[in-house]
Amino acid sequence: MRITFIGGGNMANALIGGLLAQGFSAGNMQVVEPYAESRERLGAAFAVRCVGTVDAAALDCDTLVLAVKPQQMRVALAPLGGQLKQQLVVSIAAGLRLDDISRWLGGYGRLVRTMPNMAATIGKCITSLYADPSVASSARDDAERVLSAVGTTLWLDNEAQMDAVTAISGSGPAYVFYFIEAIEAAAMQLGFDAAAARKLTMETFLGAVQLADQSTETISTLRQQVTSKGGTTEAALQSFAGSAMADAIGLGVTAAAARSRELGDLLGRD
């Protein structure tokens, strides 16, 4: 499979690095990146072909990965209109719907939309994918091969689910960081210095996540196993409940999904 990345930012870097780590050839990848400094950095890091604009060689590929910012997508796609010949086009741009990308490409239909998150930079990403119904299973496999280079994947039944995915896993790392910050702050209020507070918090999170991942029990059951009646954990959980923390989290995620829909409407305008 020959892959051309349109855009050479952080996500393209992560995907190229992940593909190389899986044995993919640098000679089968190239990047279209307008900024010379970014091209030099990509070429030095990965030995892939980098060009400033779309040329015939860039279009001589099996898969095009759209890795530019959503606000820049329409301009970035302009040189591709009428130039594609059965390439699979994979978008990693948040918010942009396939109908809009297809329209900007002159009605092109071999499209897959994906939603990775920032953990792609360490190969621990969860990426959701949705394919246009016209995309064959072999092409879906190709899209999954690219995105699985940075973590695990999940196929969606309909594109509307992408707004919820954006709210849950796309924005999700920020929620985790927010909670880590709060626990660290509480640890320092209880007398620990910053280094100790960070170590206590991070190791607790890492251990809990790994335990949950490896256990066959539900998350609810695991929580109950840690919570002794009348104990310290119960006191904290009762305080959380009194502050309606679970409701606040649910409202926040719902707000993120609503904003994703709004951005999709805005970004897709002609």
Backbone torsions as a table, in degrees:
resi	resn	phi	psi	omega
1	MET	NA	128.5	176.7
2	ARG	-102.0	129.2	-172.3
3	ILE	-122.2	133.0	171.4
4	THR	-116.8	127.4	176.3
5	PHE	-96.4	127.4	171.8
6	ILE	-95.4	99.7	-173.8
7	GLY	110.8	135.0	-176.4
8	GLY	-122.2	38.5	-179.5
9	GLY	-81.4	-160.5	-173.9
10	ASN	-60.0	-41.4	-177.4
11	MET	-69.6	-39.3	175.6
12	ALA	-62.2	-42.3	176.9
13	ASN	-58.3	-44.9	-179.2
14	ALA	-63.7	-44.1	-178.9
15	LEU	-66.5	-43.3	178.7
16	ILE	-62.2	-46.1	178.4
17	GLY	-61.1	-41.3	179.0
18	GLY	-65.8	-41.6	178.9
19	LEU	-65.6	-41.6	177.3
20	LEU	-62.2	-40.2	179.4
21	ALA	-63.8	-26.2	178.6
22	GLN	-89.0	5.4	176.2
23	GLY	96.8	6.9	178.8
24	PHE	-71.0	144.3	-176.6
25	SER	-80.9	132.9	175.7
26	ALA	-62.0	-29.2	179.5
27	GLY	-67.4	-15.8	179.0
28	ASN	-99.5	11.8	178.3
29	MET	-129.0	144.9	174.8
30	GLN	-147.4	161.6	-174.9
31	VAL	-132.4	133.9	170.7
32	VAL	-101.5	110.7	-174.5
33	GLU	-139.7	119.2	-174.6
34	PRO	-69.7	-23.1	-175.7
35	TYR	-90.5	122.3	-175.9
36	ALA	-59.8	-40.7	-179.4
37	GLU	-61.1	-41.5	178.9
38	SER	-67.2	-38.4	177.8
39	ARG	-62.8	-42.9	179.6
40	GLU	-63.5	-40.8	-179.7
41	ARG	-66.4	-43.6	178.5
42	LEU	-63.1	-45.2	-179.9
43	GLY	-62.2	-41.0	179.9
44	ALA	-69.1	-37.9	-176.1
45	ALA	-76.0	-37.6	-169.7
46	PHE	-124.4	-6.9	-179.4
47	ALA	58.3	36.4	175.9
48	VAL	-100.8	155.5	178.0
49	ARG	-70.3	131.3	-179.8
50	CYS	-128.7	131.5	179.3
51	VAL	-132.4	159.0	-176.8
52	GLY	-83.9	-25.7	-179.6
53	THR	-139.1	162.2	179.7
54	VAL	-67.6	125.6	175.8
55	ASP	-126.2	-178.2	-176.8
56	ALA	-60.8	-38.8	-179.5
57	ALA	-66.3	-37.9	179.1
58	ALA	-63.7	-33.8	179.5
59	LEU	-82.0	-8.9	177.9
60	ASP	-84.1	72.0	-175.2
61	CYS	-146.3	169.1	175.9
62	ASP	-95.7	-32.1	-174.9
63	THR	-134.8	132.5	173.2
64	LEU	-108.7	124.3	177.2
65	VAL	-105.0	117.1	-179.5
66	LEU	-85.8	102.8	-172.9
67	ALA	-120.8	35.6	175.4
68	VAL	-101.8	165.3	178.8
69	LYS	-64.7	146.4	-177.7
70	PRO	-53.8	-38.7	-177.8
71	GLN	-67.5	-20.0	-177.9
72	GLN	-100.0	-2.9	-169.6
73	MET	-64.4	-45.9	-175.4
74	ARG	-59.1	-42.8	178.8
75	VAL	-66.7	-40.9	-178.7
76	ALA	-65.1	-30.1	-178.0
77	LEU	-83.9	-15.3	-175.9
78	ALA	-53.8	-42.8	-179.8
79	PRO	-70.1	-11.8	-176.0
80	LEU	-92.3	-16.3	-177.0
81	GLY	-57.5	123.4	-179.8
82	GLY	77.5	1.1	-176.4
83	GLN	-102.2	-12.2	-174.0
84	LEU	-84.1	142.0	-179.4
85	LYS	-134.7	78.1	175.3
86	GLN	73.0	11.1	172.8
87	GLN	-67.0	146.1	171.3
88	LEU	-80.9	130.9	179.2
89	VAL	-110.1	120.6	-178.1
90	VAL	-115.0	119.5	179.1
91	SER	-99.7	132.9	172.8
92	ILE	-113.3	16.2	-178.3
93	ALA	-82.6	123.3	-178.7
94	ALA	-64.9	136.6	171.7
95	GLY	89.3	-27.2	-175.3
96	LEU	-78.3	126.1	-178.1
97	ARG	-87.4	154.9	-176.7
98	LEU	-63.0	-36.6	179.3
99	ASP	-59.6	-38.3	-178.8
100	ASP	-72.8	-43.5	177.4
101	ILE	-61.7	-43.0	178.7
102	SER	-60.1	-44.2	-179.6
103	ARG	-62.4	-42.6	180.0
104	TRP	-68.0	-20.1	177.4
105	LEU	-97.9	15.1	176.9
106	GLY	76.6	29.7	178.6
107	GLY	90.9	14.9	-179.3
108	TYR	-66.9	141.2	-171.6
109	GLY	-117.7	-13.1	-176.7
110	ARG	-81.8	75.3	-170.4
111	LEU	-124.4	143.2	172.0
112	VAL	-131.0	130.9	177.3
113	ARG	-104.4	137.3	-178.7
114	THR	-132.9	159.6	176.7
115	MET	-135.9	90.9	173.2
116	PRO	-84.8	-175.5	171.9
117	ASN	-138.8	179.4	-169.5
118	MET	-66.2	-15.8	177.5
119	ALA	-68.6	-5.6	173.9
120	ALA	-58.6	-28.3	-177.6
121	THR	-66.6	-16.8	176.2
122	ILE	-120.6	14.5	177.6
123	GLY	72.1	22.3	-178.0
124	LYS	-120.6	33.0	-175.3
125	CYS	-85.6	152.0	165.6
126	ILE	-112.6	121.2	-177.9
127	THR	-115.9	126.3	172.9
128	SER	-94.6	144.6	-177.8
129	LEU	-130.5	146.1	171.8
130	TYR	-138.8	131.5	-178.0
131	ALA	-110.4	143.9	168.9
132	ASP	-56.4	140.7	-177.7
133	PRO	-55.5	-22.9	-179.1
134	SER	-78.1	-9.0	-176.8
135	VAL	-78.3	125.3	-178.6
136	ALA	-70.9	159.3	-178.2
137	SER	-60.8	-34.8	179.3
138	SER	-64.7	-37.7	177.9
139	ALA	-71.2	-36.3	174.3
140	ARG	-60.6	-40.1	177.1
141	ASP	-61.4	-39.0	178.9
142	ASP	-64.4	-43.0	178.5
143	ALA	-62.0	-42.7	180.0
144	GLU	-65.7	-36.3	178.4
145	ARG	-61.0	-41.7	179.6
146	VAL	-64.6	-50.5	-175.1
147	LEU	-73.8	-27.9	179.0
148	SER	-71.1	-8.3	175.8
149	ALA	-66.3	-16.9	-179.1
150	VAL	-119.7	14.8	177.6
151	GLY	149.9	-149.1	-178.1
152	THR	-98.9	166.0	-176.3
153	THR	-131.9	158.5	177.8
154	LEU	-145.9	121.1	178.0
155	TRP	-85.4	139.7	179.2
156	LEU	-102.0	151.4	-179.8
157	ASP	-81.3	-28.9	178.5
158	ASN	-147.5	153.5	-172.9
159	GLU	-67.8	-27.1	-179.0
160	ALA	-59.5	-24.8	178.5
161	GLN	-67.4	-15.7	-179.0
162	MET	-62.2	-30.5	178.1
163	ASP	-65.3	-40.8	177.2
164	ALA	-68.5	-39.5	177.6
165	VAL	-61.1	-43.4	178.5
166	THR	-58.6	-41.0	-179.1
167	ALA	-70.7	-32.6	-174.5
168	ILE	-90.5	-62.6	-175.0
169	SER	-95.3	-29.9	178.4
170	GLY	-66.2	-51.3	178.1
171	SER	-86.7	-13.8	-172.8
172	GLY	-51.1	-42.1	179.0
173	PRO	-55.1	-34.9	179.0
174	ALA	-65.2	-35.6	178.2
175	TYR	-64.3	-43.2	179.7
176	VAL	-62.9	-45.0	179.1
177	PHE	-61.4	-38.4	179.1
178	TYR	-60.5	-44.2	-179.5
179	PHE	-69.3	-38.7	176.6
180	ILE	-60.2	-44.8	178.3
181	GLU	-57.2	-43.0	-177.9
182	ALA	-65.2	-42.0	179.7
183	ILE	-67.5	-41.5	177.2
184	GLU	-59.5	-44.3	179.9
185	ALA	-61.9	-41.2	178.6
186	ALA	-64.5	-38.8	178.9
187	ALA	-63.0	-40.1	179.3
188	MET	-69.9	-34.6	176.1
189	GLN	-64.1	-26.8	179.1
190	LEU	-88.5	5.7	171.0
191	GLY	112.1	-3.8	179.5
192	PHE	-83.3	148.1	173.5
193	ASP	-76.7	172.0	-173.6
194	ALA	-60.3	-41.1	-178.1
195	ALA	-65.3	-44.7	-179.8
196	ALA	-67.9	-39.9	179.1
197	ALA	-61.4	-42.7	179.6
198	ARG	-65.2	-44.7	-178.7
199	LYS	-62.8	-46.6	179.2
200	LEU	-59.1	-44.9	-176.7
201	THR	-69.0	-50.0	-175.7
202	MET	-63.4	-44.7	-179.0
203	GLU	-66.7	-32.6	176.9
204	THR	-67.3	-45.1	177.8
205	PHE	-62.6	-47.7	-178.7
206	LEU	-60.2	-44.8	-179.7
207	GLY	-65.2	-42.2	-178.8
208	ALA	-66.0	-42.0	-179.6
209	VAL	-66.1	-43.6	179.0
210	GLN	-65.1	-38.7	177.3
211	LEU	-62.8	-45.3	-179.9
212	ALA	-64.1	-39.5	-178.7
213	ASP	-66.6	-35.8	-175.8
214	GLN	-90.1	-15.2	-176.4
215	SER	-84.3	150.9	173.4
216	THR	-90.7	-4.7	179.8
217	GLU	-78.9	157.2	174.3
218	THR	-72.0	160.4	177.5
219	ILE	-61.6	-38.5	179.1
220	SER	-60.8	-42.9	179.3
221	THR	-64.3	-42.4	178.6
222	LEU	-61.6	-42.3	177.7
223	ARG	-60.3	-43.7	179.8
224	GLN	-64.0	-34.0	179.9
225	GLN	-66.4	-27.6	178.6
226	VAL	-84.5	-17.2	-170.1
227	THR	-100.5	101.1	176.3
228	SER	-83.8	140.1	-179.4
229	LYS	-61.8	127.5	179.7
230	GLY	77.9	6.7	-176.0
231	GLY	-94.7	-172.1	-176.1
232	THR	-68.5	-40.7	-179.3
233	THR	-64.0	-42.6	179.1
234	GLU	-61.0	-38.3	179.2
235	ALA	-61.1	-42.6	179.2
236	ALA	-66.7	-44.4	-177.6
237	LEU	-66.0	-36.3	176.8
238	GLN	-65.5	-36.6	176.9
239	SER	-66.1	-42.3	176.8
240	PHE	-59.2	-45.1	-179.0
241	ALA	-63.3	-39.6	179.2
242	GLY	-64.4	-26.5	177.4
243	SER	-90.4	4.3	-179.5
244	ALA	55.0	41.7	-176.9
245	MET	-61.9	-44.4	-178.6
246	ALA	-61.0	-40.4	177.9
247	ASP	-64.5	-40.4	-179.9
248	ALA	-63.5	-40.4	178.3
249	ILE	-64.0	-44.9	178.7
250	GLY	-60.5	-41.7	178.7
251	LEU	-65.5	-37.5	179.2
252	GLY	-65.0	-45.3	179.6
253	VAL	-64.4	-40.3	177.5
254	THR	-62.6	-38.6	177.6
255	ALA	-64.6	-38.4	178.4
256	ALA	-64.8	-41.1	178.6
257	ALA	-64.2	-40.6	178.5
258	ALA	-64.5	-40.0	178.6
259	ARG	-67.0	-34.5	176.6
260	SER	-61.4	-42.6	177.9
261	ARG	-63.6	-42.3	179.2
262	GLU	-61.3	-44.3	-179.6
263	LEU	-65.6	-36.2	176.7
264	GLY	-60.4	-42.8	177.3
265	ASP	-63.1	-43.6	-177.0
266	LEU	-69.0	-47.8	-175.5
267	LEU	-69.2	-25.9	-176.9
268	GLY	-86.3	-0.9	-179.4
269	ARG	-69.0	145.0	174.6
270	ASP	-85.1	NA	NA
